[in-house]
Amino acid sequence: MATVRIRPETKKKLDTLKVHPRETYNELISRLADAAYDNGEFNGEEVALNGESGEDIGRNGSLQDIMKVLSDAEAIRSRVE
C-alpha cells in the first residue's frame, strides 16, 4: 500500500465528491480516474440505473461541463446551501 500526501484543501474537495461517507479515498480516486477516461456515452445498464431515456441524459450539459462543475468545490458548496 502506498502513501499519498495531499493538501487539506484537496482533501476537503475529495470529501465533497464522496458518494457516501464510508467511501474510501481509494474507491473515490478510482471512480474519478475511471470517469476521466470515460468516453461520455452511457451503456444500457447505466441508462437503466438512472431511470432515464437516452435522450434525457446530458440535456443539461456535456459530460465535460458537468465534471468541471463537480470538480469546483465552491460550485458544489453553493448548490448545496
C-alpha positions in Angstrom: 0.0 0.0 0.0 1.3 3.4 -0.9 1.0 6.7 1.0 -0.1 9.8 -0.9 0.2 13.3 0.5 -2.5 15.8 -0.3 -3.1 19.3 0.9 -6.0 19.9 3.4 -8.0 21.9 0.8 -7.6 19.0 -1.7 -8.9 16.6 1.0 -11.9 18.8 1.5 -12.7 18.7 -2.2 -12.4 15.0 -2.2 -14.7 14.7 0.8 -17.4 16.6 -1.2 -17.1 14.2 -4.0 -17.7 11.0 -2.0 -21.0 9.2 -2.9 -21.4 8.1 0.7 -19.4 8.9 3.9 -17.8 5.4 4.1 -16.5 5.5 0.6 -12.7 5.1 0.9 -10.3 7.6 -0.8 -9.1 4.7 -2.9 -12.6 4.0 -4.2 -13.2 7.7 -4.8 -10.0 8.2 -6.7 -10.5 5.1 -8.7 -14.1 6.2 -9.6 -12.8 9.7 -10.6 -10.0 8.1 -12.7 -12.5 5.9 -14.5 -14.7 8.9 -15.2 -11.7 10.8 -16.7 -11.3 8.0 -19.2 -15.0 7.5 -19.9 -16.0 8.3 -23.4 -19.1 10.2 -22.2 -21.6 7.7 -23.6 -23.9 5.7 -21.4 -24.4 2.0 -21.8 -27.8 0.3 -21.4 -27.1 -0.6 -17.7 -26.2 3.0 -16.8 -29.4 4.2 -18.5 -31.5 1.7 -16.6 -29.9 2.6 -13.3 -30.6 6.2 -13.9 -34.2 5.5 -14.9 -34.0 7.9 -17.8 -34.2 7.6 -21.5 -31.0 8.1 -23.5 -32.3 11.4 -24.8 -32.7 12.8 -21.3 -29.2 12.1 -20.2 -26.9 15.0 -20.8 -29.6 17.5 -21.7 -28.2 19.9 -19.1 -24.7 19.9 -20.5 -21.9 17.8 -21.7 -20.0 15.4 -19.5 -17.0 17.7 -19.6 -19.2 20.6 -18.4 -20.7 18.6 -15.6 -17.3 17.3 -14.5 -15.9 20.8 -14.5 -18.7 22.0 -12.2 -18.4 19.0 -9.9 -14.6 19.5 -9.6 -15.2 23.1 -8.4 -15.7 22.7 -4.7 -17.1 26.3 -4.5 -19.8 25.5 -7.0 -20.7 22.4 -5.1 -21.0 24.3 -1.8 -23.1 27.0 -3.4 -25.5 24.4 -4.9 -25.9 22.6 -1.5 -26.6 25.8 0.5 
